[in-house]
Amino acid sequence: MKPVQFSQDELAHNHAIEWWYWNGHLQDKQGKRYGYMDCLFKAKPKKIKIPFIKGVPAETLYFSHSLVTDIKRKNFYPRIDYVSLVSKDSFSKTLLNINYINPIIVNGYFNNVMQKIERGHYYLKTEDIELHLYSKKKPLLEDGSGYLRLPNSRSTYYYSLTNLKTEGKIRVGKKWIEVTGKSWMDHQWANVKYEKDKWTWFSIQLDNNTEIVCIEFGNKKQYRLASVSYPNNKQKHTRNVNFTPLGKQWKSQKTKAEYPLEWKIEIPEFNIALTAKALVKQQEMLFGTINYWEGPLDIKGEMDGKKVSGVAFSELVGYPSELNNIKFIRKTFREAIGMGITYIKKKI
């Protein structure tokens, strides 16, 4: 294990899997609320061994997932791109700088960007978002070191930027809307292979300027963690965190998976007891044979005997489904690669 260092560890690593993940709660000038998520993955197909990409004849493969949620109208706009083509000059600068396109192209390509402009200032651009983000607190190193020793030797490097003041615009349907709000960023990299793991994950941003990441990972042998960033930048960590589904669920018509949409989260050691409630039911993301729920939540509860409220994002992975059509997934994936190659040849 090497200590996490900034800003060099914001760049890419020579690991089996890595991702740069962003989420946020935004509102427009009328006070209407929106959520978003944007994530770029970097994987080594032969090492990570995800079933439908492990045969890809490439040393490194990029792919991306994103979503925009119109909370008032309960509309959900997901994007799953099986292949992302990263520019040759990405990762060539001292600060994070990624340019990529997703090769399912209609009416030309769109340049996506994940960029660190200067200390604490980031820029995101996709087909659906264009945002400037300003970090207001020091990075949160999960479990104190930024290195988690998960069950079955499935360890990972992991840090977060928990309080990112955000401004810019998002596209909802065909309309671009000016927004402001707060975002969250995760960066992880690990030398592990894909297994049918289950995890429950929350990024929580309270109105009192406290942020919490809490995780329950594993099937039979579970790993739990809560890392807290306080208003004064002090950070605390504990394995004593409890997750209790409160009975409200949503069942996917596509996969038949059932996802809990309301949770009680307790961190007794830090006098924190919260209730998390999903704002939109339909937030299922489908990536090949992998299904997961990802979306915005509202938070209410108590901290040190005082009432608190806030917002959160949740990711629920490994919930049983009927999604198992490998032949269909492989065909879709190969078509995506083929379209990307055709596009490159035309440009050449």
TIFINU-383171 format. One record per residue (C-alpha): residue in three letters; x, y, z; residue number from 1. Coordinates in steps of 0.001 Angstrom, whole numbers, plus 500000, padded with zeros to 6 digits. Example, Ala and Ser with C-alpha at 12.3 -4.5 7.8 and 13.67 -1.06 7.14 Angstrom:
! TIFINU-383171
(r 'ALA', (512300, 495500, 507800), 1)
(r 'SER', (513670, 498940, 507140), 2)
***
This chain:
! TIFINU-383171
(r 'MET', (500000, 500000, 500000), 1)
(r 'LYS', (501265, 503465, 498991), 2)
(r 'PRO', (499924, 506647, 500607), 3)
(r 'VAL', (497453, 508631, 498494), 4)
(r 'GLN', (499024, 511847, 497235), 5)
(r 'PHE', (497542, 514889, 495514), 6)
(r 'SER', (497419, 515873, 492804), 7)
(r 'GLN', (499258, 512983, 491151), 8)
(r 'ASP', (496784, 510350, 492372), 9)
(r 'GLU', (493954, 512186, 490641), 10)
(r 'LEU', (495433, 510827, 487397), 11)
(r 'ALA', (495291, 507279, 485984), 12)
(r 'HIS', (496918, 504215, 487578), 13)
(r 'ASN', (498160, 500912, 486193), 14)
(r 'HIS', (495446, 498874, 487917), 15)
(r 'ALA', (492822, 496398, 486729), 16)
(r 'ILE', (489916, 498803, 487295), 17)
(r 'GLU', (489600, 502519, 487978), 18)
(r 'TRP', (486850, 505102, 487864), 19)
(r 'TRP', (486203, 508830, 488221), 20)
(r 'TYR', (482667, 509363, 489534), 21)
(r 'TRP', (480615, 512524, 490113), 22)
(r 'ASN', (477101, 513113, 491410), 23)
(r 'GLY', (475142, 516140, 492488), 24)
(r 'HIS', (471945, 517839, 493548), 25)
(r 'LEU', (471103, 520917, 491477), 26)
(r 'GLN', (468310, 523437, 491151), 27)
(r 'ASP', (467260, 525980, 488540), 28)
(r 'LYS', (466264, 529636, 489026), 29)
(r 'GLN', (462693, 528598, 489851), 30)
(r 'GLY', (463874, 526207, 492557), 31)
(r 'LYS', (463109, 523005, 490610), 32)
(r 'ARG', (465397, 520172, 491646), 33)
(r 'TYR', (467565, 517854, 489559), 34)
(r 'GLY', (470109, 515112, 490159), 35)
(r 'TYR', (472986, 513949, 487995), 36)
(r 'MET', (475706, 511309, 487881), 37)
(r 'ASP', (478674, 510987, 485546), 38)
(r 'CYS', (481292, 508216, 485690), 39)
(r 'LEU', (484166, 507179, 483434), 40)
(r 'PHE', (485649, 503689, 483905), 41)
(r 'LYS', (489108, 502476, 482900), 42)
(r 'ALA', (489479, 498678, 482836), 43)
(r 'LYS', (491906, 495971, 481746), 44)
(r 'PRO', (489552, 493365, 480188), 45)
(r 'LYS', (491828, 490352, 480751), 46)
(r 'LYS', (492343, 491196, 484437), 47)
(r 'ILE', (488939, 492508, 485490), 48)
(r 'LYS', (487112, 489638, 483691), 49)
(r 'ILE', (483668, 491198, 483387), 50)
(r 'PRO', (481872, 488443, 481396), 51)
(r 'PHE', (480807, 490441, 478352), 52)
(r 'ILE', (484071, 492429, 477909), 53)
(r 'LYS', (486790, 489990, 478987), 54)
(r 'GLY', (487301, 488820, 475388), 55)
(r 'VAL', (487854, 492314, 473998), 56)
(r 'PRO', (491259, 492373, 472249), 57)
(r 'ALA', (492505, 495523, 473988), 58)
(r 'GLU', (494853, 496058, 476888), 59)
(r 'THR', (492756, 498938, 478248), 60)
(r 'LEU', (489071, 499676, 477738), 61)
(r 'TYR', (487129, 502790, 478759), 62)
(r 'PHE', (483362, 503001, 479195), 63)
(r 'SER', (481001, 505516, 480783), 64)
(r 'HIS', (477707, 505731, 482665), 65)
(r 'SER', (475706, 508877, 483328), 66)
(r 'LEU', (472227, 510062, 484245), 67)
(r 'VAL', (470115, 513158, 484749), 68)
(r 'THR', (466993, 513099, 486932), 69)
(r 'ASP', (464168, 515630, 486784), 70)
(r 'ILE', (462976, 515231, 490355), 71)
(r 'LYS', (459708, 517193, 490088), 72)
(r 'ARG', (458516, 515376, 486969), 73)
(r 'LYS', (459979, 512023, 488095), 74)
(r 'ASN', (461791, 511652, 484782), 75)
(r 'PHE', (465046, 509733, 484499), 76)
(r 'TYR', (467518, 510061, 481592), 77)
(r 'PRO', (470245, 507372, 481720), 78)
(r 'ARG', (473177, 506809, 479367), 79)
(r 'ILE', (475234, 503600, 479246), 80)
(r 'ASP', (478151, 503624, 476815), 81)
(r 'TYR', (479994, 500304, 476442), 82)
(r 'VAL', (482999, 501895, 474780), 83)
(r 'SER', (484497, 505354, 475282), 84)
(r 'LEU', (487366, 506478, 473081), 85)
(r 'VAL', (489856, 508519, 475098), 86)
(r 'SER', (492028, 511099, 473323), 87)
(r 'LYS', (495720, 510427, 472883), 88)
(r 'ASP', (496693, 513452, 474981), 89)
(r 'SER', (494482, 512571, 477968), 90)
(r 'PHE', (496437, 512095, 481225), 91)
(r 'SER', (499421, 513850, 479647), 92)
(r 'LYS', (499255, 516910, 481908), 93)
(r 'THR', (500141, 517339, 485582), 94)
(r 'LEU', (496468, 517965, 486405), 95)
(r 'LEU', (493534, 515665, 485599), 96)
(r 'ASN', (492647, 516078, 481931), 97)
(r 'ILE', (490450, 513515, 480130), 98)
(r 'ASN', (488814, 514001, 476735), 99)
(r 'TYR', (486702, 511210, 475276), 100)
(r 'ILE', (483871, 510401, 472909), 101)
(r 'ASN', (481231, 507696, 472994), 102)
(r 'PRO', (481213, 506126, 469520), 103)
(r 'ILE', (477496, 505509, 468979), 104)
(r 'ILE', (477361, 508578, 466774), 105)
(r 'VAL', (474384, 510292, 465203), 106)
(r 'ASN', (474993, 513649, 463505), 107)
(r 'GLY', (478652, 513771, 464553), 108)
(r 'TYR', (480523, 513097, 467766), 109)
(r 'PHE', (480384, 514889, 471135), 110)
(r 'ASN', (483517, 515705, 473112), 111)
(r 'ASN', (483228, 514744, 476792), 112)
(r 'VAL', (485556, 516305, 479350), 113)
(r 'MET', (486730, 515636, 482915), 114)
(r 'GLN', (489262, 518292, 483772), 115)
(r 'LYS', (490968, 519928, 486723), 116)
(r 'ILE', (491489, 523546, 485692), 117)
(r 'GLU', (493376, 524653, 488804), 118)
(r 'ARG', (493546, 523758, 492471), 119)
(r 'GLY', (490027, 522943, 493657), 120)
(r 'HIS', (488387, 523833, 490322), 121)
(r 'TYR', (486992, 521087, 488063), 122)
(r 'TYR', (485098, 521062, 484779), 123)
(r 'LEU', (482686, 518392, 483490), 124)
(r 'LYS', (481098, 518221, 480071), 125)
(r 'THR', (478944, 515476, 478533), 126)
(r 'GLU', (475974, 515337, 476174), 127)
(r 'ASP', (473777, 516308, 479136), 128)
(r 'ILE', (475837, 518421, 481550), 129)
(r 'GLU', (478319, 521284, 481484), 130)
(r 'LEU', (479399, 522159, 485009), 131)
(r 'HIS', (482118, 523974, 486926), 132)
(r 'LEU', (482802, 522533, 490374), 133)
(r 'TYR', (484756, 524148, 493242), 134)
(r 'SER', (485983, 522023, 496139), 135)
(r 'LYS', (485305, 523651, 499527), 136)
(r 'LYS', (486960, 521057, 501771), 137)
(r 'LYS', (490047, 518884, 501802), 138)
(r 'PRO', (489782, 515387, 500259), 139)
(r 'LEU', (488240, 512672, 502391), 140)
(r 'LEU', (490473, 509599, 502577), 141)
(r 'GLU', (488118, 506721, 503316), 142)
(r 'ASP', (488973, 504873, 506552), 143)
(r 'GLY', (491672, 507474, 507208), 144)
(r 'SER', (494250, 506193, 504726), 145)
(r 'GLY', (492323, 506044, 501455), 146)
(r 'TYR', (492947, 502290, 501243), 147)
(r 'LEU', (490200, 499790, 502088), 148)
(r 'ARG', (490977, 496139, 502829), 149)
(r 'LEU', (487759, 494485, 501705), 150)
(r 'PRO', (486824, 490796, 502174), 151)
(r 'ASN', (488468, 488115, 500004), 152)
(r 'SER', (491528, 490261, 499249), 153)
(r 'ARG', (489405, 492795, 497322), 154)
(r 'SER', (491191, 495945, 498412), 155)
(r 'THR', (490860, 499377, 496815), 156)
(r 'TYR', (492269, 502882, 496926), 157)
(r 'TYR', (489460, 505365, 497534), 158)
(r 'TYR', (489140, 509088, 498201), 159)
(r 'SER', (486290, 511606, 497835), 160)
(r 'LEU', (485730, 515306, 497308), 161)
(r 'THR', (482625, 515721, 499410), 162)
(r 'ASN', (481632, 519374, 499015), 163)
(r 'LEU', (481824, 520791, 495488), 164)
(r 'LYS', (480023, 524070, 494864), 165)
(r 'THR', (478508, 523637, 491408), 166)
(r 'GLU', (477239, 525933, 488640), 167)
(r 'GLY', (476523, 525497, 484964), 168)
(r 'LYS', (473799, 523887, 482893), 169)
(r 'ILE', (472173, 520520, 482316), 170)
(r 'ARG', (470034, 519139, 479518), 171)
(r 'VAL', (466631, 517778, 480481), 172)
(r 'GLY', (465027, 516194, 477449), 173)
(r 'LYS', (465883, 518658, 474666), 174)
(r 'LYS', (466123, 521748, 476882), 175)
(r 'TRP', (469261, 523184, 478506), 176)
(r 'ILE', (468685, 524636, 481989), 177)
(r 'GLU', (470972, 526848, 484087), 178)
(r 'VAL', (471567, 525335, 487534), 179)
(r 'THR', (473499, 525707, 490780), 180)
(r 'GLY', (474012, 523284, 493644), 181)
(r 'LYS', (476439, 520913, 495298), 182)
(r 'SER', (478310, 517876, 493962), 183)
(r 'TRP', (480358, 514920, 495182), 184)
(r 'MET', (483339, 513164, 493559), 185)
(r 'ASP', (484766, 509650, 494085), 186)
(r 'HIS', (487960, 508233, 492646), 187)
(r 'GLN', (488817, 504551, 493081), 188)
(r 'TRP', (491420, 502170, 491641), 189)
(r 'ALA', (492046, 498509, 492454), 190)
(r 'ASN', (493639, 495267, 491280), 191)
(r 'VAL', (490621, 492995, 491524), 192)
(r 'LYS', (488573, 490897, 489140), 193)
(r 'TYR', (484829, 491075, 488692), 194)
(r 'GLU', (482687, 488980, 490998), 195)
(r 'LYS', (478977, 489119, 491718), 196)
(r 'ASP', (479497, 491337, 494748), 197)
(r 'LYS', (476727, 493155, 496519), 198)
(r 'TRP', (477093, 496617, 497965), 199)
(r 'THR', (475010, 499417, 499399), 200)
(r 'TRP', (476597, 502857, 499186), 201)
(r 'PHE', (475578, 506377, 500207), 202)
(r 'SER', (477197, 509780, 499729), 203)
(r 'ILE', (475462, 512123, 502197), 204)
(r 'GLN', (475668, 515929, 502306), 205)
(r 'LEU', (474028, 517511, 505354), 206)
(r 'ASP', (472919, 521120, 505553), 207)
(r 'ASN', (475232, 521688, 508532), 208)
(r 'ASN', (478277, 521234, 506217), 209)
(r 'THR', (478930, 517652, 507342), 210)
(r 'GLU', (479400, 514938, 504710), 211)
(r 'ILE', (479332, 511182, 505147), 212)
(r 'VAL', (480210, 508243, 502938), 213)
(r 'CYS', (478952, 504899, 504214), 214)
(r 'ILE', (479274, 501459, 502687), 215)
(r 'GLU', (478111, 497905, 503215), 216)
(r 'PHE', (480088, 495580, 500935), 217)
(r 'GLY', (479973, 491814, 500494), 218)
(r 'ASN', (477531, 488963, 500448), 219)
(r 'LYS', (478111, 486518, 503334), 220)
(r 'LYS', (481140, 488279, 504808), 221)
(r 'GLN', (480320, 491971, 505028), 222)
(r 'TYR', (482550, 495008, 505296), 223)
(r 'ARG', (481007, 498195, 506690), 224)
(r 'LEU', (482480, 501658, 506887), 225)
(r 'ALA', (481399, 505215, 507635), 226)
(r 'SER', (483773, 508123, 507005), 227)
(r 'VAL', (482662, 511575, 508140), 228)
(r 'SER', (483963, 515014, 507104), 229)
(r 'TYR', (482987, 517655, 509686), 230)
(r 'PRO', (482531, 521397, 509017), 231)
(r 'ASN', (486008, 522159, 510448), 232)
(r 'ASN', (487603, 519597, 508041), 233)
(r 'LYS', (488116, 517099, 510862), 234)
(r 'GLN', (487520, 513531, 509687), 235)
(r 'LYS', (486405, 510443, 511597), 236)
(r 'HIS', (485994, 506811, 510561), 237)
(r 'THR', (484256, 503775, 512005), 238)
(r 'ARG', (483172, 500267, 511022), 239)
(r 'ASN', (480188, 500525, 513368), 240)
(r 'VAL', (477470, 501593, 510940), 241)
(r 'ASN', (474044, 499981, 510524), 242)
(r 'PHE', (471830, 499933, 507411), 243)
(r 'THR', (468161, 499020, 507848), 244)
(r 'PRO', (465713, 498937, 504885), 245)
(r 'LEU', (462403, 500448, 505997), 246)
(r 'GLY', (460154, 498341, 503787), 247)
(r 'LYS', (459538, 500626, 500801), 248)
(r 'GLN', (460803, 498949, 497618), 249)
(r 'TRP', (460682, 499362, 493867), 250)
(r 'LYS', (460543, 496369, 491520), 251)
(r 'SER', (462029, 496722, 488061), 252)
(r 'GLN', (459821, 495569, 485207), 253)
(r 'LYS', (462918, 494876, 483094), 254)
(r 'THR', (465039, 492826, 485485), 255)
(r 'LYS', (462530, 491933, 488252), 256)
(r 'ALA', (465138, 493158, 490753), 257)
(r 'GLU', (463740, 494705, 493953), 258)
(r 'TYR', (465542, 497726, 495395), 259)
(r 'PRO', (464939, 499227, 498859), 260)
(r 'LEU', (464113, 502927, 498471), 261)
(r 'GLU', (464041, 503995, 502123), 262)
(r 'TRP', (466765, 503337, 504686), 263)
(r 'LYS', (467668, 503990, 508273), 264)
(r 'ILE', (471384, 504700, 508659), 265)
(r 'GLU', (472853, 504679, 512160), 266)
(r 'ILE', (476395, 505552, 513260), 267)
(r 'PRO', (476145, 505160, 517068), 268)
(r 'GLU', (479778, 506066, 517758), 269)
(r 'PHE', (479248, 509517, 516239), 270)
(r 'ASN', (475665, 510057, 517490), 271)
(r 'ILE', (474235, 510057, 513971), 272)
(r 'ALA', (470852, 508561, 513025), 273)
(r 'LEU', (469429, 509341, 509584), 274)
(r 'THR', (466580, 508334, 507315), 275)
(r 'ALA', (467295, 508290, 503568), 276)
(r 'LYS', (464382, 508367, 501116), 277)
(r 'ALA', (464660, 508034, 497327), 278)
(r 'LEU', (463227, 510942, 495344), 279)
(r 'VAL', (462469, 508959, 492165), 280)
(r 'LYS', (461704, 505244, 492005), 281)
(r 'GLN', (462848, 504393, 488476), 282)
(r 'GLN', (466637, 504856, 488596), 283)
(r 'GLU', (467843, 501447, 487407), 284)
(r 'MET', (471021, 501348, 485316), 285)
(r 'LEU', (471634, 498346, 483038), 286)
(r 'PHE', (475200, 497544, 481976), 287)
(r 'GLY', (475287, 494209, 480206), 288)
(r 'THR', (474346, 491568, 482762), 289)
(r 'ILE', (474954, 494022, 485610), 290)
(r 'ASN', (471982, 495916, 487031), 291)
(r 'TYR', (472128, 498573, 489710), 292)
(r 'TRP', (470045, 501387, 491190), 293)
(r 'GLU', (471612, 504851, 491277), 294)
(r 'GLY', (469818, 508015, 492267), 295)
(r 'PRO', (469147, 511021, 494510), 296)
(r 'LEU', (467668, 510907, 498020), 297)
(r 'ASP', (466528, 513285, 500750), 298)
(r 'ILE', (467965, 512958, 504256), 299)
(r 'LYS', (466428, 513702, 507658), 300)
(r 'GLY', (467514, 512738, 511150), 301)
(r 'GLU', (469612, 513677, 514155), 302)
(r 'MET', (473277, 514385, 514805), 303)
(r 'ASP', (474543, 514981, 518339), 304)
(r 'GLY', (470948, 515403, 519492), 305)
(r 'LYS', (470139, 518101, 516924), 306)
(r 'LYS', (467852, 517740, 513937), 307)
(r 'VAL', (469576, 517684, 510561), 308)
(r 'SER', (468548, 517388, 506944), 309)
(r 'GLY', (470288, 517150, 503624), 310)
(r 'VAL', (470652, 515224, 500390), 311)
(r 'ALA', (472365, 512043, 499253), 312)
(r 'PHE', (473037, 509699, 496375), 313)
(r 'SER', (472764, 505927, 496668), 314)
(r 'GLU', (474160, 503038, 494666), 315)
(r 'LEU', (472640, 499581, 495140), 316)
(r 'VAL', (474526, 496798, 493360), 317)
(r 'GLY', (474155, 493021, 493348), 318)
(r 'TYR', (470400, 492792, 493848), 319)
(r 'PRO', (469134, 489586, 492155), 320)
(r 'SER', (467674, 489972, 488680), 321)
(r 'GLU', (466608, 488025, 485616), 322)
(r 'LEU', (469057, 489876, 483372), 323)
(r 'ASN', (471108, 487062, 481845), 324)
(r 'ASN', (470902, 487296, 478043), 325)
(r 'ILE', (474642, 487096, 477354), 326)
(r 'LYS', (474207, 486673, 473577), 327)
(r 'PHE', (472216, 489891, 473312), 328)
(r 'ILE', (474714, 491801, 475443), 329)
(r 'ARG', (477707, 490599, 473432), 330)
(r 'LYS', (476009, 491576, 470174), 331)
(r 'THR', (475213, 495062, 471501), 332)
(r 'PHE', (478746, 495498, 472766), 333)
(r 'ARG', (480354, 494373, 469486), 334)
(r 'GLU', (478095, 496716, 467529), 335)
(r 'ALA', (479241, 499607, 469721), 336)
(r 'ILE', (482894, 498730, 469095), 337)
(r 'GLY', (482242, 498361, 465377), 338)
(r 'MET', (480631, 501787, 465149), 339)
(r 'GLY', (483617, 503285, 466941), 340)
(r 'ILE', (486108, 501638, 464571), 341)
(r 'THR', (484090, 502705, 461510), 342)
(r 'TYR', (484056, 506276, 462759), 343)
(r 'ILE', (487823, 506288, 463315), 344)
(r 'LYS', (488497, 504911, 459801), 345)
(r 'LYS', (486288, 507604, 458246), 346)
(r 'LYS', (488170, 510350, 460095), 347)
(r 'ILE', (491501, 508909, 459003), 348)
***
